Amino acid sequence: MDREQILRVEDQYLPKLYFKRPVVAIRGRGAVVWDADGREYIDCMAGFGVAILGHCHPRVVQAIAEQASKLITCHGSLYNDARAEFLEKLMKVAPSGLEKAVFVNTGAEAVECAIKMARKYTGKRGVIAAVGGFHGKTMGALSATWNKKYREPFEPLLSGFRHVPYGRAEAVEQAIDEETAAVIVEPIQGEAGVKIPPSDYLVRLREVCDEKGVLLILDEIQTGLGRTGKMFACQHWGVSPDIMCLAKGIAGGVPMGVVLARAEVADSLKTGEHTSTFAGNALACAAASATLDVLIKEKLPERAWRLGEKALAELKEIAEQYKVVREARGLGLMMAIELRFDAYNVLMSCLDKGLLVAESGRTILRMLPPLTISEDLLSRAISIIESSVAAEEDERIRGKPS
Ligand SMILES: Cc1ncc(COP(=O)(O)O)c(C=O)c1O
C-alpha cells in the first residue's frame, strides 16, 4: 500500500479516537522513525513515552526473536522461565518494601488492578486522586482520571472517587475519611503537562497516608523506568508507595503492565480475583528482561538526568527569549514547553521540520524522547522547537505570516 492508501484505509475503518498526525511510520531505529516515503523524523514522542530504549533496540529485538521461536504465550496458570527471570530482575530494582508483582497488559489495567488491590486489602471503597491526574481510560482508571472531557460521557463511573488539588498534601489529609482506601497520584503529572509538585509533596503524602492508615498508590506508568533520571521518580524524594503502577516502556514497546505492591497488600487478592489471559506472557517477559538489562547496564536513568539537565536549560532559554512561551519545565527526559496559545501550529511546524513531539492538552508540548537518544539528535530536536516557536512568535506577536 502507498501512503495515500494507508491514510484512506485507516480513516475509513477506524473511528476518530486519536489526534492523528499525517505520518505513516513504517520503520524505526533508536530515536528515529521513517515514514512511507523514506522521510526521517526525530522521535521525541516515542509512543507517548513507550520507546524508552528507542525503536527496535537490538537487545530487545534479539530477545523477542529468540523467545518467539521458543514459546510466545504462557498463561499465568503455568510457570515460565522468561517470567521468572524478569521477576527476579525487576524485584532487584523495585523500591523498598514492594515485594510482589501482578502482571497486566496496559497502564489502565495496572491502575484497575491497583484500585482492586486497595479496596480488597482495606475493605474500604474511597479513592482520593488529584486534579489534573491521568490514570487511563478504562472505567476504573477513568474514575481516577481528572479531565471531565474523558469522564463525563461515560458516567456513572466508580463511586467513592474524589479529586483534590495536586501538590497539596494537606488537601489530601482533609479529604481522607473513614471510607478512604487509597490515595493515587503521579509523582509528576504527565498528561497535565509535566507538572512537578513541591519538593515535600510525596514525603508529606507518605506521612499522611501512614498517619491515617490509607494506602499510597503511585502511578509511575509515565515517570518510571529511568524517565526522570532515577529508576522510579519517587526515588527523587526517597518515598516508597504501598502500590506502584508500571507500563509504557517496561517491555521495550511490547504491551505489558506491572503492579508492584507490598506483600500483604498484593496477597489480599485471592486466586481468580485478578487474572488476564495475556498477563505475564513469555514474549513480553523476555522483552522486559532485555529492556531492564539495557536500562541498568547502560545506566540510562543517570544518562536521562544528564541529558535532561542540558536540554531543559536550553528549553528555558527559549522560554525566556520568546513571548509565546509561558514556561519550560521538566525532570530528566520528561520535559514540557507551555505556550500562551494553542500549540497546534508549533506541533505541526515541528512535524514539517522532521520532529515528532507529544501534546499535553491544548497549549503544551511534551517531550518524552528515548533515554538512548544521542546528544546530537536531542539538540537538533530543540533547534527545531526553537525555530517553530520563532515562527509562531512572528505570526502571533509581530503579525508576520510564517
Ligand atoms: C500516568 C499514566 N497512567 C496511566 C496511563 C494509561 O496507560 P495506557 O494508555 O497504557 O492504558 C498513562 C498513559 O498515558 C499515563 O501516562
The ligand as an SDF file (V2000), in Angstrom:
LIG
                    3D

 16 16  0  0  0  0  0  0  0  0999 V2000
    0.4530    8.2960   34.2760 C   0  0  0  0  0  0  0  0  0  0  0  0
   -0.3360    7.3980   33.3680 C   0  0  0  0  0  0  0  0  0  0  0  0
   -1.1620    6.4950   33.8950 N   0  0  0  0  0  0  0  0  0  0  0  0
   -1.8880    5.6640   33.1130 C   0  0  0  0  0  0  0  0  0  0  0  0
   -1.8150    5.7220   31.7390 C   0  0  0  0  0  0  0  0  0  0  0  0
   -2.6450    4.7970   30.8970 C   0  0  0  0  0  0  0  0  0  0  0  0
   -1.8300    3.8930   30.2390 O   0  0  0  0  0  0  0  0  0  0  0  0
   -2.3940    3.0850   28.9620 P   0  0  0  0  0  0  0  0  0  0  0  0
   -2.5690    4.0810   27.8690 O   0  0  0  0  0  0  0  0  0  0  0  0
   -1.3400    2.0560   28.6840 O   0  0  0  0  0  0  0  0  0  0  0  0
   -3.6860    2.4710   29.3740 O   0  0  0  0  0  0  0  0  0  0  0  0
   -0.9680    6.6700   31.1540 C   0  0  0  0  0  0  0  0  0  0  0  0
   -0.8940    6.7880   29.6850 C   0  0  0  0  0  0  0  0  0  0  0  0
   -0.5000    7.7750   29.1380 O   0  0  0  0  0  0  0  0  0  0  0  0
   -0.2160    7.5240   31.9830 C   0  0  0  0  0  0  0  0  0  0  0  0
    0.6050    8.4540   31.4760 O   0  0  0  0  0  0  0  0  0  0  0  0
  1  2  1  0
  2  3  1  0
  2 15  2  0
  3  4  2  0
  4  5  1  0
  5  6  1  0
  5 12  2  0
  6  7  1  0
  7  8  1  0
  8  9  2  0
  8 10  1  0
  8 11  1  0
 12 13  1  0
 12 15  1  0
 13 14  2  0
 15 16  1  0
M  END
$$$$
